[in-house]
């Protein structure tokens, strides 16, 4: 299962990869790799992404109804 919703969530929140990278104290390239499905992050990393975006962990993955997210 790929974390393909990260880009869409960033757009809904008017954020960029760089904004998220700053929140997580990682590089923009790292955020981009994961959000484009090129990385294989651990559950701990994905939990950090979800917390930084203020969304449930499941929202980061395929099949989550993004229209139900409160921004």
N, C-alpha and C positions, 0 to 999 in steps of 0.2 A: 504494500500500500504506500503510495507516494503522497507527500504533503503538498499537493498541488493547489490548495486553497490559499496559501500564504499571500501570493500576489493579489488575489481578489480582496482579501481582508485588508491588506495594506491600502489598496485603492479606496475601499469603503471608509477607511479611517484617515484618508488623505495623508498617508505616510509613504516614505520611500524606503528602499533597502538600506540606505544610509541611516535613516532615522532609527530603524530597528536595530541595526548594527551598533549604533551608539548606546541604545538601551541595554543591549546584551554584552557590550564591551567585546565585540568581535569585529572582524573585517566585513566590509560591504560584500566582498567577493564570497565570503563564507555564507552569508545570508542569501545571496543570489544563487549559489550552488544548491542550497537546500530548497529554496523556493522554486527552483526550476527542475527539481527532481534529480539532480546530478549527485547529490550527497546521500550518505546513508547514516543519518544522525541517530544517536541513542535516544531512548525514551526520555532520559533526563534533559537532553538538549531540546527535545520537542516540548517538554513541559515548560522550559524556560521561555521558548518562543510563545507558547500559549499565554503564559503569565504576562509577558511583556506586551502582548497584543490585547490582553484582557478578554480572552475568549476561552471557551472550554477546549481541552486538548483535541477532542473529536472534530472540532471545527476546522482544524488544519488539514484534514484528510478528505479525499474523494467521497462524495455522497452526502456530505453534510449540507443541509439546506441553508445556504448563506443568507437568504432573505429573512431568516428568523433571527439573525444576529442584531443586537442592539448596538448602535454606534454612537 
